[in-house]
Amino acid sequence: MKTNVDYQARLFMEIAARKSLSAAADALSLTQSGLSRHLASLEEFIGQPLFVRHGRGVELTEAGKKLLEVASAAYPLVDNTILQLRNEHGVTDGSIHVATIHTLSYYFMAEVAARFMAQRPGASLALLGRSSPGVVDLVESGRAEIGFVYDSAVASDQLDITPLFEDEMCLVVHENSQFASRSGVDLREECPALVAFPADYALRKILHTKEFDAKVAAEVETVDAMLKLVSMTNGQCILPVLIPQKLLQEYQLTRVKIDHPLMRRWIVGVTRRGRPLSAMTSLMLEIARESASKMALHS
C-alpha cells in the first residue's frame, strides 16, 4: 500500500471543501501543479476519479462523495484524540501561528506575545499580520490556530468568537493641521480627504456608511505607510485611539477625538469551531482575555 495515501486523502478533503484546485493550493501553500499530481496519484491508487473538472472548479464524483463522508468523520476524530492526549500530558512545545490585523500589532499583540513567550519559552510563535478577511481565511483554513480581528469581519459558521475589547477610532492629523488644536470633530459636517486602507479592510468599511461617506485621497496597506504619507502630505487618517502617542510623535502627528459619527468596533479572538483548543492556543486566548481586561481597567 502506498505510504502517502493518508497525506493525499487530507489534500483531497481540502480540495473538496474549497471546490477548486487553485483555492486549495493557495490554502495549503502548494503549487496547483503539485496538488494536481497528488490528486492524480490518489485517484490512480483508488482506481477511479474523485472529482469532475469544469470551468468553475471541481465537483465530487460518487466515489469522491463516499470518500469524503468517511474521511470527514475519521480524520477530525484522530486529530482531536492526538490533541487531547498531548494536552493531558502538558505538551506545549512546538509552534503556534497567530493571525492578527495590522493595527493590533502596535498596541495589543506585543504584550500578548511577550507574556506568551515568557510562559512558554520552548514554543515557536509566528505572528501573521493580515487584513481582516485575511485573518479569517488563515484561521478557517487551519494555517493559523487563532486570530485576532474586528467582529464585523467575521461572518463564518466555521469559527468560534471570543469578544475581547471595544476599539474606538480617532482622527490622526499632522501637528500643523487645522484640526490639531480641536478637542473633537464632527466628520459629518467637515471631513477632509483621508488616507485609508484598501476597500476590503474592516477599518475602511467604517468610512462608508449611510450616515457618513468619507472621501479617500490615497490607499495604503500598512499602518507605517499610512502614518508616513499623512505626515508628508499634512493629511489625515482614521486609526484606533490606542495607537501609541510615541509612534505618532515620530511622524509629527496627533490624535483628535471623533465626536460624530461614533466609530467603534469589537476586537475578537477567533478559533476553528468543532476542534478542541491545544494547550498553547488556550493559553494564547487566556492571555488575550487578561490583557483586554487590563486595558479596560485603565481606559
Steps between C-alpha positions, in 0.01 A plus 500: 500500500626850418653678797370849413132415454418651840658833399330496160162428661542810716580703189190355337288626792635854453418492128150373577446776758608777262364346176802636319852373445645850487324611821608182680858542379507856637361386835755219524793712376554255213527554127192406302703261286640330810154462652369363169772234498407389852134478401579306183714258703216444750246448221737252332539308824123489557435415137237762425464878485402692810410828330348622178687804371316794346568866426389623843688242703435135595207289615510171687426176320305228678830344606618839624183550704543159662864569590421847633220367723733253668809724510309797644401289798825308545774760469360758745449218751863389466633857514287594799600186692870568442450860609316399816771250591768767460304746711446242775876463533572871481683492167533866410818512292466531126369786292194723497392730218307809607326716238434863588383814330784747446385767745500266801873438470556858619304494826372156593681206346847601619401455866301184430788345305758600763298347784445183298872463423588556865270214605588265211867566417525169315224586256544659157264792440422640155299822475331539163387856423208515257190694404181396681387262221851359492491420872166322463630298203815390684303367797229339285762321289694380804814694410461691827377349827355828624429846361426847633272712286209746493167327560344666194734295279391163640208350312584132522332200656840329514635723776444548872516864613631633832428874558801682646466880501338789316729703276416869451626697200652847488609746233879510461636827357827687465596731787461797262154397385201725553346214699797446734381746766140378498360310798276308263367490146170414332598324181146526364541878479863527399718215386804557280620226267657212691788261459333163548542125481378309189130430458502148649649613834258529793631847588425617146141382512417720800574801278212421267160476669154651459591762759848583375680449169863611510707631214815293450810668363732200507505131596778320690525150647703559818483731800858618449432597140185681609674702771789590270269618221282703739813662641649581161179646355367674812201271456281294730387144562280303739661249736428344841542744789730244666774553241794610722557874526875440482459347154289793381756749631769337287299615197399837654141385524233528768156360581168685482186353657218415259176630653284383211442253348576247772772265372547195719565135423551196722828312486438126524703182510405234245573126498379207290161371613472133587868453581631485858753772569860395551665595827693780325193637324304495825783685674520760221126564525512523881787750488306704243196506730712613795674770296165626372362516853804695618456746212138551597595577861747767389280660235 
